[in-house]
Amino acid sequence: MDFHKIYPRSFSSLNGLTYGLVRTSNGKKLVVMGENDPVLADPFKGECHRHTSTLKVCDLSAENTECLMTLFPYTKPTSLRKHSITIGTGDRLGLATPGHIRAIQKFQVRPVLAQQSVRENTQTGRNFTEVIKDAAWAVFQENYQDGYGADGDHLKSIQEVRNALDAGVSMVTLDLSEKLNLTAFQYSTEVVDLKFKEEIDEEDAKVLFHLFLNKEFPFKIPHGGFSIQFDEESLKRNVLLFHKAIDFTEEVYKFILSRSGGRASIDFEISIDETPFPTSPENHLFFMIELNYRGIHIDSLAPRFIGEFQKGINYRGDLQDFREQFYQHAMIAQDFGNYKISIHSGSDKFSVFPMIGEMAKKGLHLKTAGTSWLEAMRLIALINPSLYREMHRFALSIFKEASKLYHVSTDLDRIPKIETLQDQELPSFLEQEDARQLLHITYGYLLNAKDKNGKDLFRDRFFQTMSKYEEDYWSLLERHIEKHLNSLGVEKNPHLPC
Ligand code: ZN
């Protein structure tokens, strides 16, 4: 058995045995070392090499992951409800998490290290169980004992919620976009009245009028505050927009409670960010009053903000308008349940991070994912320029199809022609917004591309390069996530690990 590399932070002793991670020619393995009998009694499944003492070499299998979580409970995902600032660091490749941990450890923040949506898993050919398994071993590798979350992101049905819970997520993000009536704010006044009559029964209507009409909802007045009021028409529009989504939320909430024996263990996020129009503070307030009325507690809400939060690039829009509305969202969140404002497509929004960090100190969750994939492409550009060139050209060829899945405003004409660039200039593509989006949205196509004989075009070479240069990848990620947390103004961790 030859070890190509050992992961020193992972080595720890428990019950007289030593555990640690190593890399062999067959990939990463767990080793268990100690006296013969205790090693044989140890629950991990593996191959024993007996000398005077015993060395057991174990696969990072699903079964062994369960043992890991039992023996080292900090490797099991946990609720991060009590932490006011959290960051989701989606790891699409299952390779990025050690870099994420190295960055977040320096700050007073907790990470959701396992965070994937069903859409992402479809593109990468993974499932929630594998995503959590990869995160758990990375947590063990880095000896990160502060606790991390696992988020089933953008779940749209009870079945998807069930699958995620079965896999062991500690957080559910329920995506309501398919349950919202997106035309409710476009109806004429007559149609609003008609639809309201059709869809809402009289008793419910009475309750709604009582809850909302002839009331002022003040926030922080007179200290630079604001207030929100509903007239009958705006109330009816909000009801039409949300009522099916609220029923669905209640159904899922009860399902989660029934599965988790109380809400304590699962963080519950609602996402309404993938809608064609921004969530106004009035929409937000309406939705939360309704949830509170029904006794539904959430831990975070992802509105769609004004301006544009496109994947992997900076914020686009008016900064002053953003500040004003974000402040209102943050105030509503504080006063109506003290939940976090969740920022989706949260990577690389450096122009708005300082104000977000300042206004949402009491509750903020930032989701990133694609940006870590882009750092992987940066590594490929740095280390393996010819592979980068092939992947870049392929991405261009497939862009049109990929762009159907994402909201981006990429202009391929603004991307420099790759033939004109020297190898050492290739990483500059990762600084150019159009090229970033090109690479961002084509990740699934790149990972799954096949030649005419059905062989993977890039996958093997890509993963070989990534694992050979994993420390370089983690350094890039550490720097990049650190930049996000610094920009948000998150406080440093006074007890830095050495
Ligand atoms: Zn989202």
Residues whose N, C-alpha, C, O or C-beta is under 5 A from the ligand:
A	BS01	ZN	D273 H344
